Amino acid sequence: MNRVCHCMAIMAVTMNAGWAQDEGTADAPNEVPVAAAPTVEDDSKTDGTSAESPDVTPDEKAVEIDPLKKAKESATGLVDDAKKRVGDVARTLDQNPRVQDASTSILEPIYQAARAITFPAFYWVAFALMAAGVVSYAFQLVLGKLVVLAKGSFNIREIFSDAVGLAISVIGLVLTTQAATDNSTFAESPSSVLSAAATGIILGLILYRWNQSEEVDAVHGRRKKKRGK
Protein backbone atom coordinates (compact mmCIF):
# COMPACT_ATOMS: atom_id res chain seq x y z
CA MET A 1 0.00 0.00 0.00
CA ASN A 2 2.82 2.29 0.90
CA ARG A 3 4.52 1.45 -2.41
CA VAL A 4 1.36 2.33 -4.32
CA CYS A 5 1.07 5.63 -2.52
CA HIS A 6 4.74 6.33 -3.07
CA CYS A 7 4.44 5.60 -6.79
CA MET A 8 1.37 7.81 -7.08
CA ALA A 9 3.22 10.65 -5.32
CA ILE A 10 6.17 10.33 -7.69
CA MET A 11 3.85 10.40 -10.70
CA ALA A 12 2.05 13.46 -9.35
CA VAL A 13 5.34 15.31 -8.83
CA THR A 14 6.53 14.33 -12.29
CA MET A 15 3.30 15.49 -13.95
CA ASN A 16 3.39 18.73 -12.00
CA ALA A 17 6.91 19.42 -13.13
CA GLY A 18 5.93 18.77 -16.76
CA TRP A 19 2.99 21.12 -16.54
CA ALA A 20 5.21 23.79 -15.00
CA GLN A 21 7.72 23.36 -17.83
CA ASP A 22 4.97 23.58 -20.46
CA GLU A 23 3.53 26.74 -18.87
CA GLY A 24 6.98 28.29 -18.72
CA THR A 25 7.53 27.55 -22.35
CA ALA A 26 4.12 28.96 -23.31
CA ASP A 27 4.54 32.09 -21.20
CA ALA A 28 8.08 32.76 -22.51
CA PRO A 29 8.21 35.90 -24.69
CA ASN A 30 8.72 35.52 -28.40
CA GLU A 31 12.25 35.99 -29.65
CA VAL A 32 12.90 39.41 -31.26
CA PRO A 33 14.07 38.90 -34.84
CA VAL A 34 17.42 40.37 -35.56
CA ALA A 35 17.13 43.14 -38.18
CA ALA A 36 19.23 42.67 -41.24
CA ALA A 37 22.08 45.09 -41.69
CA PRO A 38 21.21 47.83 -44.18
CA THR A 39 22.93 47.48 -47.51
CA VAL A 40 24.75 50.47 -48.92
CA GLU A 41 23.71 51.10 -52.49
CA ASP A 42 26.14 52.52 -55.00
CA ASP A 43 25.56 56.26 -55.48
CA SER A 44 26.30 55.87 -59.15
CA LYS A 45 23.31 53.48 -59.55
CA THR A 46 21.02 55.78 -57.56
CA ASP A 47 21.93 58.79 -59.61
CA GLY A 48 21.56 56.86 -62.86
CA THR A 49 25.21 57.32 -63.78
CA SER A 50 28.07 54.89 -63.74
CA ALA A 51 31.30 55.35 -61.86
CA GLU A 52 33.21 55.22 -65.10
CA SER A 53 31.33 58.21 -66.61
CA PRO A 54 31.15 61.04 -64.04
CA ASP A 55 28.79 63.96 -64.50
CA VAL A 56 29.96 66.87 -66.66
CA THR A 57 30.61 69.85 -64.46
CA PRO A 58 29.43 73.36 -65.41
CA ASP A 59 33.04 74.39 -65.96
CA GLU A 60 33.51 71.61 -68.54
CA LYS A 61 30.27 72.64 -70.32
CA ALA A 62 31.51 76.22 -70.43
CA VAL A 63 34.77 75.02 -71.95
CA GLU A 64 32.83 73.14 -74.66
CA ILE A 65 30.64 76.17 -75.51
CA ASP A 66 33.46 78.72 -75.44
CA PRO A 67 34.86 77.83 -78.92
CA LEU A 68 31.47 78.45 -80.54
CA LYS A 69 31.11 81.78 -78.77
CA LYS A 70 34.61 82.76 -79.77
CA ALA A 71 33.92 81.86 -83.41
CA LYS A 72 30.72 83.93 -83.45
CA GLU A 73 32.43 86.85 -81.78
CA SER A 74 35.34 86.72 -84.21
CA ALA A 75 32.96 86.58 -87.21
CA THR A 76 30.96 89.52 -85.85
CA GLY A 77 34.17 91.43 -85.28
CA LEU A 78 35.34 90.79 -88.85
CA VAL A 79 32.00 91.98 -90.28
CA ASP A 80 32.04 95.12 -88.16
CA ASP A 81 35.63 95.80 -89.13
CA ALA A 82 34.81 95.38 -92.82
CA LYS A 83 31.82 97.74 -92.55
CA LYS A 84 33.98 100.30 -90.81
CA ARG A 85 36.67 100.10 -93.48
CA VAL A 86 34.13 100.38 -96.29
CA GLY A 87 32.59 103.41 -94.59
CA ASP A 88 35.99 105.03 -94.23
CA VAL A 89 36.81 104.42 -97.90
CA ALA A 90 33.43 105.82 -98.98
CA ARG A 91 33.90 108.97 -96.90
CA THR A 92 37.38 109.42 -98.30
CA LEU A 93 36.12 109.10 -101.87
CA ASP A 94 33.21 111.46 -101.26
CA GLN A 95 35.62 114.14 -100.12
CA ASN A 96 37.91 113.69 -103.14
CA PRO A 97 37.32 116.45 -105.75
CA ARG A 98 38.28 114.18 -108.66
CA VAL A 99 35.71 111.60 -107.64
CA GLN A 100 33.09 114.33 -107.34
CA ASP A 101 33.87 115.58 -110.84
CA ALA A 102 33.67 112.06 -112.26
CA SER A 103 30.28 111.51 -110.64
CA THR A 104 28.98 114.80 -111.99
CA SER A 105 30.19 114.01 -115.51
CA ILE A 106 28.26 110.72 -115.44
CA LEU A 107 25.01 112.08 -114.03
CA GLU A 108 24.81 115.43 -115.79
CA PRO A 109 24.01 114.06 -119.30
CA ILE A 110 21.32 111.85 -117.82
CA TYR A 111 19.77 114.80 -116.00
CA GLN A 112 19.79 116.88 -119.16
CA ALA A 113 18.16 114.10 -121.18
CA ALA A 114 15.55 113.60 -118.47
CA ARG A 115 14.69 117.33 -118.49
CA ALA A 116 14.42 117.34 -122.28
CA ILE A 117 12.06 114.37 -122.57
CA THR A 118 9.89 114.97 -119.52
CA PHE A 119 6.41 114.62 -121.08
CA PRO A 120 3.59 112.08 -120.63
CA ALA A 121 4.33 110.20 -123.88
CA PHE A 122 7.86 109.42 -122.74
CA TYR A 123 6.61 107.81 -119.53
CA TRP A 124 4.00 105.92 -121.51
CA VAL A 125 6.71 104.42 -123.74
CA ALA A 126 9.02 103.74 -120.78
CA PHE A 127 6.25 102.03 -118.83
CA ALA A 128 5.28 99.87 -121.83
CA LEU A 129 8.90 98.82 -122.45
CA MET A 130 9.52 97.94 -118.80
CA ALA A 131 6.29 95.94 -118.67
CA ALA A 132 7.32 94.13 -121.87
CA GLY A 133 10.68 93.27 -120.31
CA VAL A 134 9.04 91.90 -117.16
CA VAL A 135 6.60 89.73 -119.14
CA SER A 136 9.21 88.50 -121.61
CA TYR A 137 11.86 87.53 -119.06
CA ALA A 138 9.33 86.03 -116.65
CA PHE A 139 7.92 83.71 -119.32
CA GLN A 140 11.36 82.97 -120.67
CA LEU A 141 12.71 82.11 -117.23
CA VAL A 142 9.86 79.69 -116.50
CA LEU A 143 8.14 78.37 -119.62
CA GLY A 144 11.07 78.85 -121.97
CA LYS A 145 13.44 76.87 -119.75
CA LEU A 146 10.86 74.10 -119.35
CA VAL A 147 10.59 73.79 -123.13
CA VAL A 148 14.38 73.63 -123.50
CA LEU A 149 14.62 71.14 -120.63
CA ALA A 150 11.99 68.95 -122.30
CA LYS A 151 14.26 68.76 -125.34
CA GLY A 152 17.09 67.45 -123.18
CA SER A 153 19.11 70.64 -122.78
CA PHE A 154 20.02 72.77 -119.77
CA ASN A 155 22.16 75.91 -119.74
CA ILE A 156 22.83 77.65 -116.45
CA ARG A 157 24.22 80.73 -118.20
CA GLU A 158 20.94 81.35 -120.00
CA ILE A 159 19.03 80.98 -116.75
CA PHE A 160 21.30 83.49 -115.04
CA SER A 161 21.01 85.90 -117.96
CA ASP A 162 17.21 85.74 -117.94
CA ALA A 163 17.11 86.21 -114.16
CA VAL A 164 19.28 89.33 -114.40
CA GLY A 165 17.09 90.68 -117.23
CA LEU A 166 13.96 90.10 -115.15
CA ALA A 167 15.47 91.91 -112.15
CA ILE A 168 16.49 94.89 -114.30
CA SER A 169 13.03 95.07 -115.87
CA VAL A 170 11.26 94.96 -112.51
CA ILE A 171 13.49 97.69 -111.06
CA GLY A 172 13.04 99.78 -114.21
CA LEU A 173 9.26 99.40 -114.04
CA VAL A 174 9.22 100.53 -110.41
CA LEU A 175 11.47 103.54 -111.04
CA THR A 176 9.54 104.51 -114.18
CA THR A 177 6.27 104.43 -112.27
CA GLN A 178 7.75 106.53 -109.47
CA ALA A 179 9.21 109.09 -111.86
CA ALA A 180 5.99 109.27 -113.88
CA THR A 181 3.98 109.83 -110.70
CA ASP A 182 6.28 112.63 -109.48
CA ASN A 183 7.03 114.41 -112.79
CA SER A 184 4.08 113.95 -115.14
CA THR A 185 0.35 113.35 -115.41
CA PHE A 186 0.80 109.80 -116.80
CA ALA A 187 -0.26 108.11 -113.56
CA GLU A 188 -3.34 110.32 -113.31
CA SER A 189 -4.77 108.97 -116.58
CA PRO A 190 -6.20 105.44 -116.27
CA SER A 191 -6.49 105.12 -120.05
CA SER A 192 -2.77 105.86 -120.48
CA VAL A 193 -1.78 103.36 -117.80
CA LEU A 194 -4.02 100.59 -119.14
CA SER A 195 -3.01 101.13 -122.77
CA ALA A 196 0.71 101.14 -121.84
CA ALA A 197 0.28 97.97 -119.77
CA ALA A 198 -1.60 96.17 -122.57
CA THR A 199 1.02 97.23 -125.12
CA GLY A 200 3.81 96.01 -122.83
CA ILE A 201 2.15 92.63 -122.29
CA ILE A 202 1.62 92.04 -126.01
CA LEU A 203 5.18 93.11 -126.82
CA GLY A 204 6.53 90.95 -124.01
CA LEU A 205 4.75 87.84 -125.35
CA ILE A 206 6.14 88.50 -128.82
CA LEU A 207 9.67 88.86 -127.42
CA TYR A 208 9.20 85.68 -125.41
CA ARG A 209 8.29 83.70 -128.53
CA TRP A 210 11.34 85.05 -130.36
CA ASN A 211 13.69 84.23 -127.50
CA GLN A 212 12.23 80.76 -127.11
CA SER A 213 12.68 79.95 -130.80
CA GLU A 214 16.27 81.20 -130.58
CA GLU A 215 17.01 78.91 -127.64
CA VAL A 216 15.42 75.90 -129.34
CA ASP A 217 17.45 76.56 -132.49
CA ALA A 218 20.57 76.82 -130.33
CA VAL A 219 19.79 73.41 -128.80
CA HIS A 220 19.45 71.83 -132.27
CA GLY A 221 22.66 73.51 -133.39
CA ARG A 222 24.60 72.13 -130.42
CA ARG A 223 23.29 68.64 -131.15
CA LYS A 224 24.35 68.84 -134.79
CA LYS A 225 27.85 69.88 -133.72
CA LYS A 226 28.08 66.92 -131.37
CA ARG A 227 26.95 64.55 -134.09
CA GLY A 228 29.47 66.05 -136.53
CA LYS A 229 32.29 65.39 -134.13
C-alpha positions as semicolon CSV with decimal commas, in nm:
position;residue;x (nm);y (nm);z (nm)
1;M;0,000;0,000;0,000
2;N;0,282;0,229;0,090
3;R;0,452;0,145;-0,241
4;V;0,136;0,233;-0,432
5;C;0,107;0,563;-0,252
6;H;0,474;0,633;-0,307
7;C;0,444;0,560;-0,679
8;M;0,137;0,781;-0,708
9;A;0,322;1,065;-0,532
10;I;0,617;1,033;-0,769
11;M;0,385;1,040;-1,070
12;A;0,205;1,346;-0,935
13;V;0,534;1,531;-0,883
14;T;0,653;1,433;-1,229
15;M;0,330;1,549;-1,395
16;N;0,339;1,873;-1,200
17;A;0,691;1,942;-1,313
18;G;0,593;1,877;-1,676
19;W;0,299;2,112;-1,654
20;A;0,521;2,379;-1,500
21;Q;0,772;2,336;-1,783
22;D;0,497;2,358;-2,046
23;E;0,353;2,674;-1,887
24;G;0,698;2,829;-1,872
25;T;0,753;2,755;-2,235
26;A;0,412;2,896;-2,331
27;D;0,454;3,209;-2,120
28;A;0,808;3,276;-2,251
29;P;0,821;3,590;-2,469
30;N;0,872;3,552;-2,840
31;E;1,225;3,599;-2,965
32;V;1,290;3,941;-3,126
33;P;1,407;3,890;-3,484
34;V;1,742;4,037;-3,556
35;A;1,713;4,314;-3,818
36;A;1,923;4,267;-4,124
37;A;2,208;4,509;-4,169
38;P;2,121;4,783;-4,418
39;T;2,293;4,748;-4,751
40;V;2,475;5,047;-4,892
41;E;2,371;5,110;-5,249
42;D;2,614;5,252;-5,500
43;D;2,556;5,626;-5,548
44;S;2,630;5,587;-5,915
45;K;2,331;5,348;-5,955
46;T;2,102;5,578;-5,756
47;D;2,193;5,879;-5,961
48;G;2,156;5,686;-6,286
49;T;2,521;5,732;-6,378
50;S;2,807;5,489;-6,374
51;A;3,130;5,535;-6,186
52;E;3,321;5,522;-6,510
53;S;3,133;5,821;-6,661
54;P;3,115;6,104;-6,404
55;D;2,879;6,396;-6,450
56;V;2,996;6,687;-6,666
57;T;3,061;6,985;-6,446
58;P;2,943;7,336;-6,541
59;D;3,304;7,439;-6,596
60;E;3,351;7,161;-6,854
61;K;3,027;7,264;-7,032
62;A;3,151;7,622;-7,043
63;V;3,477;7,502;-7,195
64;E;3,283;7,314;-7,466
65;I;3,064;7,617;-7,551
66;D;3,346;7,872;-7,544
67;P;3,486;7,783;-7,892
68;L;3,147;7,845;-8,054
69;K;3,111;8,178;-7,877
70;K;3,461;8,276;-7,977
71;A;3,392;8,186;-8,341
72;K;3,072;8,393;-8,345
73;E;3,243;8,685;-8,178
74;S;3,534;8,672;-8,421
75;A;3,296;8,658;-8,721
76;T;3,096;8,952;-8,585
77;G;3,417;9,143;-8,528
78;L;3,534;9,079;-8,885
79;V;3,200;9,198;-9,028
80;D;3,204;9,512;-8,816
81;D;3,563;9,580;-8,913
82;A;3,481;9,538;-9,282
83;K;3,182;9,774;-9,255
84;K;3,398;10,030;-9,081
85;R;3,667;10,010;-9,348
86;V;3,413;10,038;-9,629
87;G;3,259;10,341;-9,459
88;D;3,599;10,503;-9,423
89;V;3,681;10,442;-9,790
90;A;3,343;10,582;-9,898
91;R;3,390;10,897;-9,690
92;T;3,738;10,942;-9,830
93;L;3,612;10,910;-10,187
94;D;3,321;11,146;-10,126
95;Q;3,562;11,414;-10,012
96;N;3,791;11,369;-10,314
97;P;3,732;11,645;-10,575
98;R;3,828;11,418;-10,866
99;V;3,571;11,160;-10,764
100;Q;3,309;11,433;-10,734
101;D;3,387;11,558;-11,084
102;A;3,367;11,206;-11,226
103;S;3,028;11,151;-11,064
104;T;2,898;11,480;-11,199
105;S;3,019;11,401;-11,551
106;I;2,826;11,072;-11,544
107;L;2,501;11,208;-11,403
108;E;2,481;11,543;-11,579
109;P;2,401;11,406;-11,930
110;I;2,132;11,185;-11,782
111;Y;1,977;11,480;-11,600
112;Q;1,979;11,688;-11,916
113;A;1,816;11,410;-12,118
114;A;1,555;11,360;-11,847
115;R;1,469;11,733;-11,849
116;A;1,442;11,734;-12,228
117;I;1,206;11,437;-12,257
118;T;0,989;11,497;-11,952
119;F;0,641;11,462;-12,108
120;P;0,359;11,208;-12,063
121;A;0,433;11,020;-12,388
122;F;0,786;10,942;-12,274
123;Y;0,661;10,781;-11,953
124;W;0,400;10,592;-12,151
125;V;0,671;10,442;-12,374
126;A;0,902;10,374;-12,078
127;F;0,625;10,203;-11,883
128;A;0,528;9,987;-12,183
129;L;0,890;9,882;-12,245
130;M;0,952;9,794;-11,880
131;A;0,629;9,594;-11,867
132;A;0,732;9,413;-12,187
133;G;1,068;9,327;-12,031
134;V;0,904;9,190;-11,716
135;V;0,660;8,973;-11,914
136;S;0,921;8,850;-12,161
137;Y;1,186;8,753;-11,906
138;A;0,933;8,603;-11,665
139;F;0,792;8,371;-11,932
140;Q;1,136;8,297;-12,067
141;L;1,271;8,211;-11,723
142;V;0,986;7,969;-11,650
143;L;0,814;7,837;-11,962
144;G;1,107;7,885;-12,197
145;K;1,344;7,687;-11,975
146;L;1,086;7,410;-11,935
147;V;1,059;7,379;-12,313
148;V;1,438;7,363;-12,350
149;L;1,462;7,114;-12,063
150;A;1,199;6,895;-12,230
151;K;1,426;6,876;-12,534
152;G;1,709;6,745;-12,318
153;S;1,911;7,064;-12,278
154;F;2,002;7,277;-11,977
155;N;2,216;7,591;-11,974
156;I;2,283;7,765;-11,645
157;R;2,422;8,073;-11,820
158;E;2,094;8,135;-12,000
159;I;1,903;8,098;-11,675
160;F;2,130;8,349;-11,504
161;S;2,101;8,590;-11,796
162;D;1,721;8,574;-11,794
163;A;1,711;8,621;-11,416
164;V;1,928;8,933;-11,440
165;G;1,709;9,068;-11,723
166;L;1,396;9,010;-11,515
167;A;1,547;9,191;-11,215
168;I;1,649;9,489;-11,430
169;S;1,303;9,507;-11,587
170;V;1,126;9,496;-11,251
171;I;1,349;9,769;-11,106
172;G;1,304;9,978;-11,421
173;L;0,926;9,940;-11,404
174;V;0,922;10,053;-11,041
175;L;1,147;10,354;-11,104
176;T;0,954;10,451;-11,418
177;T;0,627;10,443;-11,227
178;Q;0,775;10,653;-10,947
179;A;0,921;10,909;-11,186
180;A;0,599;10,927;-11,388
181;T;0,398;10,983;-11,070
182;D;0,628;11,263;-10,948
183;N;0,703;11,441;-11,279
184;S;0,408;11,395;-11,514
185;T;0,035;11,335;-11,541
186;F;0,080;10,980;-11,680
187;A;-0,026;10,811;-11,356
188;E;-0,334;11,032;-11,331
189;S;-0,477;10,897;-11,658
190;P;-0,620;10,544;-11,627
191;S;-0,649;10,512;-12,005
192;S;-0,277;10,586;-12,048
193;V;-0,178;10,336;-11,780
194;L;-0,402;10,059;-11,914
195;S;-0,301;10,113;-12,277
196;A;0,071;10,114;-12,184
197;A;0,028;9,797;-11,977
198;A;-0,160;9,617;-12,257
199;T;0,102;9,723;-12,512
200;G;0,381;9,601;-12,283
201;I;0,215;9,263;-12,229
202;I;0,162;9,204;-12,601
203;L;0,518;9,311;-12,682
204;G;0,653;9,095;-12,401
205;L;0,475;8,784;-12,535
206;I;0,614;8,850;-12,882
207;L;0,967;8,886;-12,742
208;Y;0,920;8,568;-12,541
209;R;0,829;8,370;-12,853
210;W;1,134;8,505;-13,036
211;N;1,369;8,423;-12,750
212;Q;1,223;8,076;-12,711
213;S;1,268;7,995;-13,080
214;E;1,627;8,120;-13,058
215;E;1,701;7,891;-12,764
216;V;1,542;7,590;-12,934
217;D;1,745;7,656;-13,249
218;A;2,057;7,682;-13,033
219;V;1,979;7,341;-12,880
220;H;1,945;7,183;-13,227
221;G;2,266;7,351;-13,339
222;R;2,460;7,213;-13,042
223;R;2,329;6,864;-13,115
224;K;2,435;6,884;-13,479
225;K;2,785;6,988;-13,372
226;K;2,808;6,692;-13,137
227;R;2,695;6,455;-13,409
228;G;2,947;6,605;-13,653
229;K;3,229;6,539;-13,413
